[in-house]
């Protein structure tokens, strides 16, 4: 299961097949816990009650999104470990790991103290908790505060495995850990535990995750089995990179919540619901580019360390093509069936108010799915500052645009402003990758991408025709999608990619033939 020759494994393993495999592993690692949450949350609400579940939701936010508080040090670990592997400087791995671990502990201690002493204020005033739940909420938040350093340090050990492209081990721990994240509250509720008892169970599961990730790190990279030492010489570059990441994370949170805040202020809470439901639904498609993002960042960091620009361009070209294949047809179908999807999912009222919102967001998210490639390229070569500086301008411009569009067109205006922002941010990142990162975009264009775009244009034309006909819309789109799959396979994939897919599908075909033999 483990290989100690980590450097050679990474160097020889950054080909399309390995990156595709790791992307699929990450997708499964993101999708399975989401499914677990979808199944368990109704029962958690039933047994805990709405008030306790609301408090638990705050706990989930702290556990699930602590990355904004840990100043991006986990991702910084991935960056510098991968870069050292790319340079063949494995002797530097302990210095980077233990320095970031000590920093994580220090930052975690500060965050822990802050949340611990803020717990009474949060529970009694800010969160407006009913008096009957005040003491329970305060103790819950204090327990969460104590666990923050544990969560922070875990991200560094996980980051080491990501740097080595060991997403099999990352997800072997992460999937059960995140399933427990949703299942333990249900178990605790069934056992009669209140929130503090449930939080203790969650903390113990996180401790187990840290121990498992650390164990995997020491097995995969034996050089890390050294005495923990803080290297002051690495402090400045680590903090510089993580500092830009931290600012970027804060700006992203502000930008990403601005639309709903503006709608609530200018239109009303009913409008927020009609906007938020399609937004949250379509944002779930983001797990596709998100799965690839986890792979691309350490890959670009590794190749940048080894000055392998040509290989980076090859990975970028294939990544753009794969994202268009995976997200393009899906989001185009969402666009053309927006009304039907909303009517079936949320009812006629949402279909009437939110169809245009879903359509506009589908176009914005389709363009923005490609930003994963350029964004991770810039971060992989160490230019995280470029997009962070742009986000400052983005926040100002988006605020003005959102205000004007919401006043004029309500939630449809908000969706249009969001779609424009996503498109502009995508184009900027590719421009910056060419201008600042010296990426030659002309080399990314090849015959297969040209054919893919032509196939998608024909697909869109067919969907438009089916939409105009009306009564043949569903049947026509099914036939078009059925024809799209072999067209992409034959004309948009190269010979190696077709062989790779055939090899992966061979066991399925064999089982199918065996089944037909047994049941003639």
Residue pairs with C-beta under 8 A, 6 or more apart in sequence:
2 216
2 219
2 220
3 9
3 220
4 219
4 220
4 221
4 222
6 85
6 90
6 164
6 220
6 221
7 85
7 88
7 90
9 164
9 165
10 82
10 85
10 164
10 165
10 302
11 85
11 86
11 306
13 165
14 165
14 299
14 302
14 303
14 311
14 315
16 315
16 318
16 496
16 497
16 500
17 500
18 165
19 295
19 296
19 299
19 315
19 318
19 319
20 322
20 500
22 165
22 167
22 168
22 294
22 295
23 291
23 292
23 294
23 295
23 322
24 291
25 167
25 168
25 171
26 167
26 171
26 290
26 291
26 292
26 294
26 295
27 287
27 288
27 291
28 171
28 175
29 167
29 170
29 171
29 174
29 175
29 178
29 291
30 287
30 290
30 291
31 287
32 175
32 178
32 179
33 175
33 178
33 179
33 181
33 182
34 284
34 287
36 178
36 179
36 182
36 183
37 181
37 182
40 182
40 183
40 185
40 186
41 182
43 186
43 189
44 53
44 56
44 182
44 185
44 186
44 189
45 53
47 186
47 189
47 190
48 56
48 185
48 189
48 195
51 129
51 130
51 133
52 133
52 136
52 194
52 195
55 127
55 129
55 133
55 136
55 137
55 140
55 195
56 185
56 195
56 198
58 127
58 141
59 140
59 141
59 144
59 195
59 199
59 202
60 181
62 115
62 144
62 148
63 144
63 151
63 181
63 202
63 206
64 181
66 148
66 151
66 152
66 155
67 74
67 75
67 155
67 249
68 246
68 249
68 250
68 253
69 107
69 111
69 148
69 152
70 104
70 107
70 108
70 111
70 151
70 152
70 155
71 107
71 242
71 243
71 245
71 246
72 241
72 242
72 243
72 244
72 245
72 246
72 248
72 249
73 100
73 103
73 104
73 107
73 152
73 155
73 156
73 238
73 242
74 100
74 104
74 152
74 155
74 156
74 158
74 159
75 155
75 159
75 242
75 245
75 297
75 379
76 100
76 159
76 238
76 241
76 242
76 245
77 96
77 97
77 100
77 155
77 156
77 159
77 160
77 163
78 159
78 160
78 162
78 163
78 297
78 298
78 301
79 163
79 241
79 297
79 298
79 301
79 379
79 380
79 382
80 96
80 100
80 234
80 237
80 238
80 241
80 301
81 93
81 96
81 97
81 159
81 160
81 163
81 164
81 298
82 162
82 163
82 164
82 297
82 298
82 299
82 301
82 302
82 305
82 380
83 301
83 302
83 304
83 305
84 90
84 92
84 93
84 96
84 305
85 93
85 163
85 164
85 302
85 305
86 301
86 302
86 303
86 304
86 305
86 306
86 308
87 305
87 306
88 306
90 221
90 223
91 223
93 160
93 221
93 223
93 224
94 223
94 224
94 226
94 229
95 229
95 231
95 234
96 234
96 238
97 156
97 157
97 160
97 217
97 224
98 226
98 228
98 229
98 230
98 231
99 230
99 231
99 234
99 235
99 238
100 156
100 159
100 238
101 153
101 156
101 157
101 228
102 228
102 230
103 235
103 238
103 239
103 242
104 149
104 152
104 153
104 155
104 156
105 149
105 152
105 153
107 152
108 148
108 149
108 150
108 151
108 152
108 153
109 149
111 145
111 148
111 152
112 145
112 146
112 147
112 148
112 149
113 145
114 145
115 141
115 144
115 145
115 148
116 141
116 142
116 145
116 146
118 141
119 138
119 141
119 142
119 145
120 138
122 137
122 141
123 129
123 134
123 137
123 138
123 141
124 134
124 138
127 137
129 137
136 194
136 195
136 196
137 195
139 195
139 196
140 195
140 196
140 199
143 196
143 199
143 200
143 203
144 199
146 203
147 199
147 203
147 206
150 203
150 206
150 207
150 210
151 206
153 210
154 206
154 209
154 210
154 213
157 210
157 213
157 214
157 216
157 217
158 170
158 173
158 174
158 213
160 217
160 221
160 224
161 167
161 169
161 170
161 213
161 216
161 217
161 220
162 170
162 294
162 297
162 298
163 298
163 301
163 302
164 220
164 221
164 298
165 295
165 298
165 299
165 302
166 216
166 220
167 294
167 295
169 216
169 220
170 213
173 209
173 212
173 213
173 216
174 209
177 205
177 206
177 208
177 209
180 202
180 205
181 202
181 205
184 198
184 201
184 202
184 205
185 198
185 202
187 201
188 197
188 198
188 201
189 198
191 197
193 201
217 224
218 224
218 225
241 382
241 384
244 384
244 385
244 388
245 384
245 388
247 388
248 384
248 387
248 388
248 391
251 388
251 391
251 392
251 394
251 395
252 391
254 395
255 391
255 394
255 395
255 398
255 421
258 395
258 398
258 399
258 402
259 275
259 279
259 402
259 414
259 417
259 418
260 272
260 275
260 276
260 279
262 399
262 402
262 403
262 406
262 414
263 271
263 272
263 275
263 406
263 410
263 411
263 414
264 271
264 272
266 403
266 406
266 407
267 406
267 410
267 411
271 410
271 411
274 350
274 353
274 354
274 357
274 411
275 354
275 357
275 411
275 414
275 415
277 346
277 350
277 354
278 338
278 342
278 350
278 354
278 357
278 358
278 361
279 357
279 361
279 418
281 345
281 358
282 331
282 334
282 358
282 361
282 362
282 365
283 365
285 327
285 330
285 331
285 334
285 365
285 369
286 365
286 369
288 323
288 326
288 327
288 369
289 323
289 327
289 369
289 370
289 371
289 372
290 372
292 319
292 322
292 323
292 372
292 373
293 372
293 375
293 376
296 315
296 319
296 372
296 373
296 376
296 377
296 380
297 376
297 379
297 380
298 380
299 315
299 380
300 312
300 315
300 376
300 377
300 379
300 380
300 381
301 379
301 380
303 309
303 311
303 312
303 315
303 380
304 312
304 380
304 381
304 382
309 438
312 377
312 380
312 439
313 439
313 440
313 443
313 444
316 373
316 374
316 377
316 439
316 444
317 443
317 444
317 445
317 446
317 449
319 372
319 373
320 370
320 373
320 444
320 449
321 448
321 449
321 452
321 492
323 369
323 370
323 372
323 373
324 370
324 449
324 452
324 453
324 456
325 452
325 488
325 492
327 365
327 366
327 369
328 366
328 456
329 456
329 459
329 481
329 484
331 362
331 363
331 365
331 366
331 369
332 362
332 366
332 456
332 459
332 460
332 463
333 463
333 477
333 481
334 341
334 358
334 362
335 358
335 359
335 362
335 363
336 463
336 464
336 466
336 467
336 473
336 477
337 477
338 355
338 356
338 358
338 359
338 362
339 351
339 355
340 351
341 358
342 350
342 351
342 354
342 355
342 358
343 350
343 351
346 354
353 411
354 411
356 412
356 415
357 411
357 412
357 414
357 415
358 415
360 412
360 415
360 416
360 418
360 419
361 415
361 418
361 419
363 419
364 415
364 418
364 419
364 420
364 421
364 422
364 423
365 422
367 419
367 422
367 423
367 426
368 422
368 423
368 425
368 426
370 426
370 430
371 422
371 425
371 426
371 429
371 430
374 426
374 429
374 430
374 432
374 433
374 439
375 387
375 429
377 433
377 437
377 439
378 384
378 386
378 387
378 429
378 432
378 433
378 436
378 437
379 387
381 437
383 432
383 436
383 437
386 432
386 436
387 428
387 429
387 432
390 425
390 428
390 432
394 421
394 424
394 425
398 417
398 421
401 417
401 420
401 421
402 414
402 417
402 418
404 413
405 413
405 414
405 416
405 417
406 413
406 414
406 417
407 413
409 416
430 441
433 439
433 441
434 440
434 441
448 491
448 492
448 493
448 494
449 492
451 491
451 492
452 488
452 491
452 492
455 484
455 487
455 488
455 491
455 492
459 480
459 481
459 484
462 476
462 480
463 476
463 477
463 480
465 476
466 472
466 473
466 476
466 477
466 480
467 473
469 476
489 498
489 501
490 498
493 501
